[in-house]
Amino acid sequence: MGAVEASLLELAKLLPRFEDIVELLENEVEARYILRRAADHFAKRQAIDQLNRPEEEEISYLIHALVDKNWERIHSGHFSSVPLTIRKIYALGCYFKQIFFLLLENPSLEQRELCGTVLDEAQLLGCTEELYEKCTELKHALMQYLDERATSNNSLPLPILAAVERRASRCDIPQLEAPSILEFRTSCYQALQPTLLLNTINHWPALSKWRDLNYLLKVAGNRTVPIEIGSNYASDEWSQQLVKLRVFLHRQFGPSNGRADHEIEYLAQHELFAQIPALKADICVPDYCTVSSNNAAGVDIKAWLGPSHTISPMHYDPKHNLLCQVFGCKSIILASPEDTANLYAHESEFLNNTSQIDAAKPDFERFPLLRRVRFYELLLQPGDCLYLPPKWWHYVRSETPSFSVSFWWE
């Protein structure tokens, strides 16, 4: 047995046993049959003398078919309506497919690149939360295995972004200098008062480390991430694409990003830190997010990375939101939930939390009710956080290359 095969079979010990996933598969007869055979196969595969090559080829074919079928089921309607069971079966199929059939049959550089993409899609399209006991351990071990053997990056280095100098700017909402938890609870959270929290995350290692885009490239460049393409997600030309983070970084921050035909792309509202734990070590969940439960486990963490001129159109979120600025700065325009009726939300089911207006250039002729709206403006700068209560409308525009982290909680 070769060293590569031996190390893969060690990783195979982290795959689920059939009894670990049997409850999930109760009503999925086809998936139950295929995953049972795959789990039993790898339980026997630990002993090389029990290898049955025809059986392995048959199960490999079945696993590939299972992944393809559930990929189609995931894409048959809007992603938010896909049952978790389908997404979990897809993730399980990816784990068996990518590593222990793709890699065992061909451990080439190209195959490892493909497996890295499959690993990311298991998390992006599938659902790995509470999949089975050792799922997180397997995911991290696979990521480490693939990254250690990844194709070397011979491209030109990325820039180290200059620190943005803090400047005086208009702020139409209250400002607090790194408030205590008690002050935040009474002045912001309980009062449902949007507030700019100054110099609140200066202790994060991310503030200095992430401006070196080569650090992001080294830690996360091989991961596949969803990218938004177009001026903003409510526009007709908007689209999405799954790409390697290194491709996105070079396209948006490399030498070509100054061309006239350069297309703006945005890594927006992505759970990057669940996908890449090494980056999560550079931040921490602010204590402000635990005022309602004293528990950070229920906090959703999202990443927002892009060049200047990325825009999130005027919209609201249903949860409490703490938007933290790591590097760069963003101009933000707010409006109260009391003005919802005057903000011309889209009628579409999936955009009914998004306004049709351009908050930066309001068209009072087309949208006359905007004359009744009171808008609040501010500049979010590195080290600062913006607290937004539920359903407060906000428009966000990056004035420079920018990395923000948002924390949402009930």
Order of alpha helices (4+ residues) and beta strands (2+ residues): alpha-alpha-alpha-alpha-alpha-alpha-alpha-beta-alpha-beta-alpha-alpha-beta-beta-alpha-beta-alpha-alpha-beta-beta-beta-beta-beta-beta-beta-beta
